[in-house]
Amino acid sequence: MVQHNYYVYITTNPGRTVLYTGVTNDLDRRLQEHLDDNMNDRKTFAGKYFCYNLVYFEWYPDILEAIGREKEIKGWIRAKKEKLIESFNPAWRFLNDPQEIAKGDLPQWHIGDDYWQPGPIQPSKPN
């Protein structure tokens, strides 16, 4: 049986003043898309508000469960989202920042027999 990977995630801007909650089947790709949009057209909420810094994520094998969780979190007030982030990432470290990744002590999410750890996002050249 094929195992599917879906992630509910929260990103923030460099000043940690804006939160964006999303769902994806490829977290590395999606974070890169957020950064690319910020560096280029800024057509999305995450791009417009610089929300490409990963501070929280959850893994789900079922897309409907992941979508349900995304909707649940999106309905919360900011204080509740902050408590969720702090329960997983107390210092609000940017989990996709190369310097943070290099430290080797970031939260990892267990997926079957494997662990997923975010990869660094790379700035792209404007179109």
FIPADO-911539 format. One line per 8 residues: number of its first residue (from 0); for each residue z, x, y negated of N, C-alpha, C. Coordinates in pm, 1 decimal, m for minus. Example, Ala and Ser with C-alpha at 12.3 -4.5 7.8 and 13.67 -1.06 7.14 Angstrom:
2
0) 780.0 1319.0 569.0 780.0 1230.0 450.0 780.0 1320.0 330.0 ~ 708.0 1285.0 225.0 714.0 1367.0 106.0 787.0 1290.0 m3.0;
//
This chain:
127
0) 0.0 84.6 118.4 0.0 0.0 0.0 0.0 89.2 m124.9 ~ m83.5 57.2 m219.0 m94.0 133.2 m342.4 23.7 98.6 m432.7 ~ 87.0 201.6 m486.2 196.3 179.5 m580.1 141.4 181.8 m722.1 ~ 171.8 78.2 m796.6 127.8 71.0 m935.0 239.4 117.6 m1026.7 ~ 201.3 169.3 m1141.0 297.1 219.1 m1238.6 274.4 149.9 m1371.6 ~ 377.9 82.8 m1418.4 373.4 17.5 m1548.3 498.8 59.1 m1623.5 ~ 482.0 83.3 m1751.8 591.9 131.2 m1833.2 613.3 41.0 m1953.2 ~ 737.6 5.5 m1976.6 779.0 m55.0 m2101.4 837.3 61.3 m2180.0;
8) 798.0 74.0 m2304.8 840.3 190.6 m2381.0 871.4 153.4 m2525.1 ~ 949.9 238.9 m2587.3 978.9 223.4 m2728.9 946.2 355.3 m2797.0 ~ 867.8 345.0 m2903.7 837.9 461.8 m2985.5 895.6 438.5 m3124.8 ~ 905.3 547.1 m3198.9 955.6 539.6 m3335.1 878.4 637.1 m3422.4 ~ 898.6 624.7 m3551.2 836.2 715.6 m3646.2 924.2 840.1 m3662.5 ~ 875.6 944.2 m3729.9 955.1 1067.0 m3743.8 1093.6 1045.7 m3806.3 ~ 1107.2 950.1 m3896.8 1237.0 923.0 m3959.0 1325.1 827.6 m3879.9 ~ 1274.4 779.8 m3765.9 1345.6 688.0 m3677.5 1382.2 555.7 m3746.8;
16) 1299.0 511.6 m3839.7 1327.9 388.3 m3913.0 1249.2 268.0 m3863.3 ~ 1143.5 290.8 m3784.7 1059.4 183.2 m3732.9 1055.4 195.6 m3580.9 ~ 1063.8 81.8 m3511.8 1055.0 80.5 m3365.4 932.8 0.0 m3322.3 ~ 866.1 49.0 m3218.8 752.9 m21.5 m3159.4 778.6 m30.8 m3009.9 ~ 766.7 m149.9 m2954.5 784.1 m171.8 m2811.1 649.5 m208.9 m2751.6 ~ 613.8 m145.5 m2640.5 486.6 m173.0 m2576.6 495.7 m165.4 m2425.5 ~ 384.0 m195.3 m2359.9 372.5 m185.9 m2215.2 237.9 m121.0 m2183.7 ~ 233.7 m38.5 m2080.3 111.4 31.5 m2043.6 116.7 70.6 m1896.7;
24) 0.1 103.5 m1841.8 m4.5 157.3 m1706.3 m22.4 309.3 m1707.8 ~ m32.4 368.1 m1826.2 m48.9 512.9 m1840.0 19.9 556.3 m1968.7 ~ 144.2 597.5 m1956.1 224.0 626.7 m2073.6 170.8 745.6 m2152.9 ~ 130.0 851.1 m2086.6 75.1 966.4 m2158.3 m47.5 926.5 m2240.9 ~ m139.1 853.2 m2178.9 m260.1 809.5 m2249.5 m224.6 720.4 m2368.1 ~ m133.0 627.6 m2346.5 m98.5 532.5 m2453.0 m33.4 603.4 m2571.2 ~ 53.2 699.2 m2544.8 115.1 774.2 m2653.7 9.9 852.6 m2731.3 ~ m85.4 907.8 m2659.2 m194.2 979.8 m2724.9 m275.2 884.6 m2812.8;
32) m298.1 762.2 m2764.7 m370.8 663.3 m2844.7 m294.9 629.6 m2973.0 ~ m162.6 616.7 m2963.4 m82.7 590.1 m3083.4 m98.6 703.7 m3184.4 ~ m91.9 826.7 m3136.3 m106.3 941.7 m3225.8 m246.6 946.1 m3285.6 ~ m347.8 925.4 m3201.8 m485.8 928.2 m3250.6 m507.6 823.7 m3359.5 ~ m452.6 703.4 m3340.0 m468.6 599.2 m3440.3 m399.7 640.0 m3570.1 ~ m284.6 702.4 m3559.3 m214.9 747.6 m3678.9 m294.1 854.6 m3753.1 ~ m359.0 942.4 m3677.9 m433.5 1052.6 m3738.6 m569.0 1006.5 m3794.1 ~ m613.8 887.7 m3753.9 m746.5 840.4 m3793.3 m739.8 711.2 m3875.3;
40) m774.9 599.1 m3816.9 m792.7 475.0 m3891.3 m666.0 395.7 m3920.5 ~ m561.6 417.7 m3843.9 m435.6 342.7 m3859.1 m459.4 191.8 m3850.6 ~ m526.6 150.9 m3744.2 m560.4 9.8 m3725.4 m448.6 m69.4 m3658.4 ~ m358.3 m2.4 m3589.2 m253.2 m71.9 m3516.3 m119.2 m53.5 m3586.7 ~ m22.5 m135.6 m3548.3 112.8 m123.3 m3602.9 167.1 16.8 m3579.2 ~ 155.9 64.5 m3456.2 209.0 197.4 m3422.6 140.0 306.6 m3503.0 ~ 10.3 294.8 m3523.7 m61.6 393.7 m3602.8 m26.8 387.2 m3749.6 ~ m18.0 267.5 m3802.2 12.4 248.1 m3944.0 151.4 298.8 m3980.2;
48) 247.0 280.9 m3888.5 385.5 317.3 m3916.7 430.6 445.7 m3846.1 ~ 335.1 525.7 m3799.8 363.7 657.5 m3741.1 452.1 650.3 m3615.4 ~ 439.9 544.0 m3538.3 525.0 525.6 m3419.5 461.1 586.9 m3295.8 ~ 467.5 718.2 m3285.6 412.3 788.0 m3169.4 516.0 875.6 m3100.5 ~ 642.3 866.9 m3142.7 749.3 946.3 m3081.9 824.1 861.6 m2979.2 ~ 812.1 898.3 m2853.7 874.5 823.9 m2744.5 1025.1 846.6 m2743.9 ~ 1102.6 736.7 m2746.9 1248.5 747.9 m2739.7 1307.7 673.1 m2620.3 ~ 1226.4 589.6 m2554.7 1278.6 510.3 m2442.2 1163.1 466.3 m2354.4;
56) 1188.3 459.7 m2223.9 1089.6 401.6 m2132.8 1156.4 351.1 m2006.3 ~ 1092.9 254.3 m1943.5 1132.1 199.5 m1814.0 1006.9 191.6 m1727.8 ~ 1023.5 207.4 m1597.0 912.1 198.5 m1504.2 922.9 70.7 m1422.1 ~ 807.6 8.2 m1396.5 800.2 m112.3 m1313.0 680.2 m102.1 m1219.8 ~ 693.4 m151.4 m1096.5 579.7 m153.2 m1005.4 492.7 m278.3 m1022.8 ~ 543.1 m376.7 m1099.1 474.5 m505.4 m1114.9 446.6 m531.6 m1262.4 ~ 321.0 m559.3 m1296.1 282.0 m578.4 m1436.1 349.4 m700.7 m1497.6 ~ 365.2 m807.8 m1421.5 428.2 m927.2 m1478.3 573.9 m902.2 m1513.3;
64) 640.8 m825.5 m1431.0 779.9 m788.6 m1459.4 786.2 m701.9 m1585.8 ~ 694.0 m607.2 m1596.5 690.6 m519.6 m1713.5 661.3 m599.2 m1840.6 ~ 565.8 m690.3 m1834.3 532.6 m771.8 m1951.3 651.3 m859.1 m1991.1 ~ 718.2 m914.5 m1892.0 836.9 m995.3 m1920.3 945.9 m915.0 m1989.6 ~ 966.0 m792.9 m1943.3 1067.1 m706.2 m2005.1 1025.8 m666.6 m2147.1 ~ 898.0 m637.3 m2166.7 849.2 m604.2 m2300.9 877.1 m720.3 m2396.6 ~ 846.0 m840.7 m2355.5 868.5 m957.8 m2440.3 1016.9 m977.1 m2468.3 ~ 1099.6 m953.0 m2366.5 1244.0 m965.3 m2384.9 1292.7 m868.2 m2493.3;
72) 1254.4 m741.3 m2481.1 1298.1 m640.1 m2577.5 1243.8 m669.7 m2716.5 ~ 1118.6 m711.2 m2724.9 1059.9 m743.3 m2855.6 1135.9 m855.3 m2925.8 ~ 1201.3 m942.3 m2850.1 1277.1 m1052.5 m2908.5 1415.5 m1014.3 m2957.1 ~ 1457.4 m893.4 m2928.6 1591.4 m848.6 m2967.9 1596.8 m807.0 m3114.4 ~ 1716.2 m812.3 m3170.7 1737.4 m755.5 m3303.1 1743.5 m603.4 m3289.0 ~ 1723.7 m534.6 m3399.0 1717.8 m388.5 m3396.0 1844.0 m326.6 m3336.3 ~ 1960.2 m378.3 m3370.2 2085.8 m319.9 m3320.7 2090.9 m319.4 m3167.9 ~ 2040.8 m423.4 m3105.7 2040.0 m429.3 m2959.7 1941.0 m328.1 m2902.2;
80) 1826.2 m311.5 m2967.8 1728.7 m210.8 m2924.7 1788.4 m71.0 m2938.4 ~ 1860.8 m47.7 m3046.6 1924.3 82.7 m3066.5 2024.6 113.5 m2955.4 ~ 2102.2 14.6 m2915.4 2198.3 34.5 m2805.7 2126.0 67.8 m2675.6 ~ 2013.9 1.7 m2650.0 1935.2 30.3 m2530.4 1885.7 174.5 m2533.8 ~ 1828.6 214.9 m2646.2 1779.0 352.5 m2660.0 1892.5 451.5 m2640.4 ~ 2005.7 428.2 m2703.9 2118.9 520.7 m2695.9 2179.5 528.5 m2556.5 ~ 2165.3 422.0 m2476.6 2216.3 426.2 m2339.0 2132.7 519.9 m2251.5 ~ 2009.5 542.6 m2290.7 1914.4 624.2 m2215.8 1892.8 760.0 m2281.0;
88) 1897.2 763.1 m2412.4 1860.7 880.6 m2491.1 1955.5 885.5 m2612.1 ~ 2082.7 923.7 m2589.4 2184.8 914.9 m2694.5 2149.9 985.0 m2825.8 ~ 2078.0 1094.6 m2820.7 2044.2 1170.1 m2941.7 1911.3 1126.0 m3003.2 ~ 1847.1 1026.4 m2945.1 1716.8 979.9 m2992.7 1616.9 1094.9 m2997.0 ~ 1620.1 1178.4 m2894.7 1523.9 1288.4 m2887.8 1384.7 1231.4 m2865.4 ~ 1283.8 1299.6 m2918.5 1146.1 1257.4 m2898.8 1101.1 1310.3 m2763.6 ~ 1092.1 1222.1 m2666.5 1070.7 1259.6 m2527.0 932.1 1315.1 m2499.3 ~ 840.5 1301.7 m2593.2 706.2 1356.3 m2577.1 680.6 1473.7 m2670.9;
96) 783.9 1526.5 m2731.3 770.4 1642.0 m2819.9 770.4 1770.6 m2736.3 ~ 672.5 1857.4 m2753.8 665.0 1980.0 m2672.4 791.7 2064.9 m2676.8 ~ 856.7 2073.4 m2791.1 980.3 2152.4 m2799.8 1092.4 2089.0 m2718.5 ~ 1099.8 1957.9 m2718.1 1201.7 1889.0 m2637.9 1170.9 1902.2 m2488.8 ~ 1044.9 1888.4 m2453.2 1004.9 1901.4 m2312.6 1037.3 2040.6 m2261.1 ~ 1015.3 2142.0 m2345.2 1040.4 2280.2 m2305.1 1187.6 2305.3 m2270.2 ~ 1277.8 2226.3 m2325.2 1421.1 2242.6 m2294.5 1451.6 2205.3 m2149.4 ~ 1367.6 2119.7 m2090.1 1380.5 2086.4 m1948.4 1492.6 1992.1 m1911.1;
104) 1551.5 1923.3 m2007.2 1664.8 1836.7 m1974.1 1645.8 1691.7 m2022.0 ~ 1521.9 1649.1 m2031.7 1494.4 1512.7 m2076.1 1514.4 1413.2 m1962.4 ~ 1538.2 1286.2 m1996.9 1547.3 1183.7 m1892.4 1418.3 1176.7 m1811.3 ~ 1432.3 1157.1 m1684.4 1316.7 1138.7 m1596.6 1331.4 1002.5 m1530.5 ~ 1218.6 943.2 m1497.9 1220.8 812.4 m1433.5 1177.5 828.6 m1288.3 ~ 1257.4 780.5 m1197.4 1228.5 792.6 m1055.4 1126.2 688.7 m1014.3 ~ 1020.0 733.5 m950.5 913.7 645.8 m902.3 891.4 680.4 m755.7 ~ 940.2 598.2 m667.4 926.5 628.0 m524.9 990.0 762.4 m494.7;
112) 911.9 854.8 m442.0 962.3 987.8 m410.9 936.8 1087.7 m523.1 ~ 876.6 1042.8 m631.3 839.7 1132.3 m739.7 918.3 1101.2 m866.5 ~ 917.7 1196.0 m956.8 976.1 1176.5 m1088.3 865.8 1187.4 m1191.4 ~ 868.5 1099.9 m1289.3 771.5 1105.6 m1398.0 841.7 1163.7 m1518.9 ~ 777.4 1258.7 m1582.8 827.5 1312.0 m1708.6 712.3 1312.4 m1806.4 ~ 738.9 1269.0 m1929.6 629.9 1261.3 m2026.4 570.4 1396.8 m2056.6 ~ 443.0 1395.0 m2084.0 374.7 1516.6 m2126.9 361.6 1517.1 m2278.0 ~ 341.8 1632.2 m2337.3 329.9 1638.3 m2483.0 200.7 1573.0 m2530.8;
120) 208.6 1509.7 m2644.7 88.6 1454.1 m2704.7 29.5 1559.1 m2798.3 ~ m100.9 1556.1 m2811.2 m170.9 1657.0 m2889.1 m239.9 1593.2 m3008.3 ~ m220.6 1648.9 m3127.8 m294.7 1595.5 m3242.0 m444.0 1610.4 m3218.2 ~ m517.4 1508.4 m3256.8 m662.3 1515.6 m3242.2 m725.5 1529.8 m3380.0 ~ m848.4 1572.5 m3380.7 m920.5 1588.7 m3506.0 m968.3 1452.0 m3553.8 ~ m957.4 1423.6 m3682.7 m1008.7 1295.9 m3734.4 m1158.4 1281.6 m3706.0 ~ m1200.6 1157.6 m3686.4 m1342.6 1129.8 m3658.5 m1428.7 1159.8 m3778.0;
//
